[in-house]
Amino acid sequence: MIAGVCAGIARRFGWNPTIVRVVAVASIFIPGPQVLAYLIGWVAIPNERQEA
C-alpha cells in the first residue's frame, strides 16, 4: 500500500493483493534482500494512470 508494488505484482499475475502483501511482510523475517527488491520494484513498476 506504500508504493503499490504488491498490488502491481498481484494485478500482473491475477493474484489477490492481500495475499501478496501478507507474503511480502512475512518475507521480511527471512534473511535476504527483500527490502532492496521492494525498492527496485517501486522504481521499475510503472504507476497506474488515474483518470479524472
PLY file of the C-alpha trace (Angstrom):
ply
format ascii 1.0
element vertex 52
property float x
property float y
property float z
element edge 51
property int vertex1
property int vertex2
end_header
0.00 0.00 0.00
3.05 2.24 0.31
4.11 2.29 -3.32
1.70 -0.16 -4.96
4.38 -2.77 -5.63
2.42 -5.68 -4.15
-0.78 -4.56 -5.86
1.07 -4.27 -9.18
2.53 -7.76 -8.84
-0.88 -9.15 -7.84
-2.61 -7.45 -10.78
0.03 -8.69 -13.23
-0.35 -12.34 -12.19
-4.06 -12.28 -11.30
-3.47 -12.90 -7.58
-5.20 -11.47 -4.54
-3.32 -8.29 -3.44
-3.89 -9.07 0.25
-2.13 -12.41 -0.06
0.80 -10.81 -1.88
1.07 -8.16 0.86
0.99 -10.79 3.63
3.70 -12.82 1.89
5.82 -9.67 1.40
5.56 -8.75 5.08
6.25 -12.34 6.19
9.32 -12.48 3.94
10.92 -9.65 5.93
11.66 -12.23 8.64
13.66 -14.39 6.21
17.26 -13.29 5.59
17.67 -11.80 2.14
17.33 -8.69 0.00
13.53 -8.29 0.24
13.65 -4.59 1.07
16.05 -3.96 -1.80
13.76 -5.92 -4.15
10.77 -3.84 -2.98
12.68 -0.60 -3.65
13.66 -1.83 -7.13
10.02 -2.75 -7.78
8.96 0.71 -6.63
11.18 2.25 -9.29
10.64 -0.34 -12.03
6.85 -0.89 -11.90
5.06 1.91 -13.74
2.45 3.99 -11.94
-1.17 3.36 -12.79
-2.68 6.37 -14.52
-5.81 7.55 -12.80
-8.48 9.09 -14.96
-10.46 12.02 -13.63
0 1
1 2
2 3
3 4
4 5
5 6
6 7
7 8
8 9
9 10
10 11
11 12
12 13
13 14
14 15
15 16
16 17
17 18
18 19
19 20
20 21
21 22
22 23
23 24
24 25
25 26
26 27
27 28
28 29
29 30
30 31
31 32
32 33
33 34
34 35
35 36
36 37
37 38
38 39
39 40
40 41
41 42
42 43
43 44
44 45
45 46
46 47
47 48
48 49
49 50
50 51
